[in-house]
């Protein structure tokens, strides 16, 4: 996926679906971070992301960078 936008609470990632997926700030690192820009940047390519939640009714996808095995 590609990081499209960063907000205080997380990052929106283009994963090839109609809507971007969200990586919540709590799912970006094993350690506590104060802002998503500590870990990610806009237009950054992510080679591995884990899908943690899919809400079909709302069209939302929750993503995580935690516990990624590459």
N, C-alpha and C positions, 0 to 999 in steps of 0.2 A: 504494500500500500504506500501511498504518498500522503504526507501530512499537508493538509490544505489550509487549516486555520488553527490558531492556538488561542485559548481563552484561559482565564484564571483557574477554572475548574477542570480543564482537560484539553485534549487535542482532537480535532476532527480529521479523519483519515479516509481518503478515497480508496475503497476496496473493490471498485468495479460494480457496485450496485447503484440503484437510483439515488439513495441517500448515503451520505458519508457515515462511517462508523465512528463511535466516540471512545477514546481511551481516557477514562476518568483519571484524575491526578493520582488517586490511590492505587491505580493499576499500572503506573509507569515505572516504578522502581521498587526493589525490596526495601530500600531505605526511604525514610520520610524526606520529601522534597517540599519546598515552599512555593515553587512555581514551575509549570510545565517547560518553560524555556531552559531550565537547568538540564533537561534530558533531551528535548526535541527542538527542532527548528522547522519553520515553514518550508515546504518543498523537499523535506528530507525523505529519502526512500527507505522504507522499512522492509527488510527481507523476510522477517518472520513476525507474525502477530497471532495471538490466540483469541478466538471468538469465545466470549464468556456468557453472552446473553443475546437472544434474538426475540424481539417483540414484533411479531408479524402485524398485529392490529395497529400498532403505532408506527410501524415502519422503522424501528430503531434497532441498531446492532451495537452491542457493548463489546469492547475489545480490551485486551490486556497485553502488556509487555513483560509481565511477571512470569517467572517459571518457564521462560522460553528456552527450549533446547535446540541448539543449532548444530 
